[in-house]
Amino acid sequence: MNVKTVITGTGCYIPETIKTNKDFIDQEFYTDENQHLSTPSEVIVEKFRDITGIEERRYIDDTMNSSDMATIAARQAIEDSGIDPEELDQIILAHNFGNVIKHTIQTDVLPALASRVKHDLGIKNPNCVAYDILFGCPGWLQGVIQADAFFKAGIAKKALVIGTETLSRVLDMYDRDSMIFSDGAGASILEAIPEEKTSSGILSSSVQSHCVDEAFYLYLGKSNFPDADSKIRYIKMKGRKVYEYAMQYVPVAMKDCLDKANIPIQEVKKVFIHQANEKMDEGIIKRLFKLYGEKEIPDHIMPMNIHKYGNSSVATIPTLFDQVKRGKLENQYFQTGDIILFASVGAGMNINAVCYRI
């Protein structure tokens, strides 16, 4: 029996603590070579906003961890879908740093975050397999692609796919790039539905990994502060390299995904792209349309929430999708039958894309 992989429920958790750009004005910044930046911080912050589009970001409070956010988002998705959680065959949880205990820089992944979520949800079914994946920012979307493969292989019928991250706890406050990152969690219930019963579902996917020169464009490294403890490492990014990489490869992967589904670009109603950087995402969309010889990009085709929520890594796409689905973003909606395209890029370096019919 042929099946379609359908998203039947979504949920997300947005932390309550708001960190605005003004909160960074009194911060001193240093270069990768530990040189103090003489440019006034207010100028650095304003330039940052112009490039990334980020005005605010969200941080979790001291009492929470990544797995806590994941559980809240999961409960929403389960309620939205109406399924019995005991019927889940898989819990796939994407993250990059596990639970980072507040006031430490230590990663806690024992047990795996997926196991913690299954525990918190009280799921007793031993055949519900819970596991984590590390795939950089495209992790949630990779979890969706894996669930789709399991469904088509007849191994599973229902899966909970989560993306959760607390980047606020691995930031180097002396690094300008620290202003990009934020916290959050998004979750989705996926179900295998017989083809004859639905026209919705995943139509195609595309995945790539470039791990030669590109592997360490994002990495863990010493603080930019000259006297910092070299044994403590923080998230680091070669921003220009990431930008150039994304511009070159992401549009190609997106086109490959659409071509596999035999979907022309004119039929795509929405593009849900990883909320990494406003200018970068806009550039990716322009290059995608250019690959099809199209100069005009439809209004409102690319929903964005990076302005208020920052870059929460694996959580950006499922959070954005949930908000549009629930009508929480102005001028952003979709309806049954619409073709949408998911795409993400991140550490590894990894890229993926999914073509989906609502």
Secondary structure as the mmCIF struct_conf table of DSSP 4:
data_model
#
loop_
_struct_conf.conf_type_id
_struct_conf.id
_struct_conf.beg_label_comp_id
_struct_conf.beg_label_asym_id
_struct_conf.beg_label_seq_id
_struct_conf.end_label_comp_id
_struct_conf.end_label_asym_id
_struct_conf.end_label_seq_id
STRN STRN1 VAL A 3 TYR A 13
BEND BEND1 GLU A 16 GLU A 16
STRN STRN2 THR A 17 THR A 20
HELX_RH_3T_P HELX_RH_3T_P1 ASN A 21 PHE A 24
TURN_TY1_P TURN_TY1_P1 ILE A 25 ASP A 26
STRN STRN3 TYR A 30 TYR A 30
TURN_TY1_P TURN_TY1_P2 ASP A 32 GLU A 33
BEND BEND2 ASN A 34 ASN A 34
HELX_LH_PP_P HELX_LH_PP_P1 GLN A 35 GLN A 35
STRN STRN4 HIS A 36 HIS A 36
HELX_LH_PP_P HELX_LH_PP_P2 LEU A 37 LEU A 37
BEND BEND3 THR A 39 THR A 39
HELX_RH_AL_P HELX_RH_AL_P1 SER A 41 THR A 52
BEND BEND4 GLU A 55 GLU A 55
STRN STRN5 GLU A 56 TYR A 59
TURN_TY1_P TURN_TY1_P3 ASP A 62 THR A 63
HELX_RH_AL_P HELX_RH_AL_P2 SER A 66 SER A 81
TURN_TY1_P TURN_TY1_P4 GLY A 82 GLY A 82
HELX_RH_3T_P HELX_RH_3T_P2 PRO A 85 GLU A 87
STRN STRN6 GLN A 90 ALA A 94
BEND BEND5 ASN A 96 PHE A 97
STRN STRN7 ASN A 99 VAL A 100
TURN_TY1_P TURN_TY1_P5 LYS A 102 HIS A 103
STRN STRN8 THR A 107 ASP A 108
BEND BEND6 LEU A 110 PRO A 111
HELX_RH_AL_P HELX_RH_AL_P3 LEU A 113 LEU A 121
TURN_TY1_P TURN_TY1_P6 GLY A 122 GLY A 122
TURN_TY1_P TURN_TY1_P7 PRO A 126 ASN A 127
BEND BEND7 CYS A 128 CYS A 128
STRN STRN9 VAL A 129 ILE A 133
BEND BEND8 GLY A 136 GLY A 136
TURN_TY1_P TURN_TY1_P8 CYS A 137 PRO A 138
HELX_RH_AL_P HELX_RH_AL_P4 GLY A 139 LYS A 152
TURN_TY1_P TURN_TY1_P9 ALA A 153 GLY A 154
BEND BEND9 ILE A 155 ILE A 155
BEND BEND10 LYS A 157 LYS A 157
STRN STRN10 LYS A 158 THR A 166
HELX_RH_3T_P HELX_RH_3T_P3 LEU A 167 ARG A 169
BEND BEND11 VAL A 170 VAL A 170
TURN_TY1_P TURN_TY1_P10 MET A 173 TYR A 174
BEND BEND12 ASP A 175 ASP A 175
HELX_RH_3T_P HELX_RH_3T_P4 ARG A 176 MET A 179
TURN_TY1_P TURN_TY1_P11 ILE A 180 ILE A 180
STRN STRN11 PHE A 181 PHE A 181
STRN STRN12 ASP A 183 PRO A 194
HELX_RH_3T_P HELX_RH_3T_P5 GLU A 195 LYS A 197
BEND BEND13 SER A 199 SER A 199
STRN STRN13 GLY A 201 SER A 209
BEND BEND14 VAL A 212 VAL A 212
TURN_TY1_P TURN_TY1_P12 ASP A 213 PHE A 216
BEND BEND15 TYR A 217 TYR A 217
STRN STRN14 LEU A 218 LYS A 222
BEND BEND16 ASN A 224 PHE A 225
TURN_TY1_P TURN_TY1_P13 PRO A 226 ASP A 227
BEND BEND17 ALA A 228 ALA A 228
TURN_TY1_P TURN_TY1_P14 SER A 230 LYS A 231
STRN STRN15 ARG A 233 MET A 237
HELX_RH_AL_P HELX_RH_AL_P5 GLY A 239 ALA A 261
TURN_TY1_P TURN_TY1_P15 ASN A 262 ASN A 262
HELX_RH_3T_P HELX_RH_3T_P6 ILE A 265 GLU A 267
STRN STRN16 VAL A 268 ILE A 273
BEND BEND18 ALA A 276 ALA A 276
HELX_RH_AL_P HELX_RH_AL_P6 GLU A 278 LEU A 291
TURN_TY1_P TURN_TY1_P16 TYR A 292 GLY A 293
TURN_TY1_P TURN_TY1_P17 ASP A 299 HIS A 300
BEND BEND19 MET A 302 MET A 302
HELX_RH_AL_P HELX_RH_AL_P7 ILE A 306 TYR A 309
STRN STRN17 ASN A 311 ASN A 311
HELX_RH_3T_P HELX_RH_3T_P7 SER A 313 ALA A 315
HELX_RH_AL_P HELX_RH_AL_P8 THR A 316 LYS A 325
TURN_TY1_P TURN_TY1_P18 ARG A 326 GLY A 327
BEND BEND20 LEU A 329 LEU A 329
TURN_TY1_P TURN_TY1_P19 GLU A 330 ASN A 331
TURN_TY1_P TURN_TY1_P20 THR A 336 GLY A 337
STRN STRN18 ILE A 339 GLY A 346
TURN_TY1_P TURN_TY1_P21 ALA A 347 MET A 349
STRN STRN19 ASN A 350 ARG A 357
#
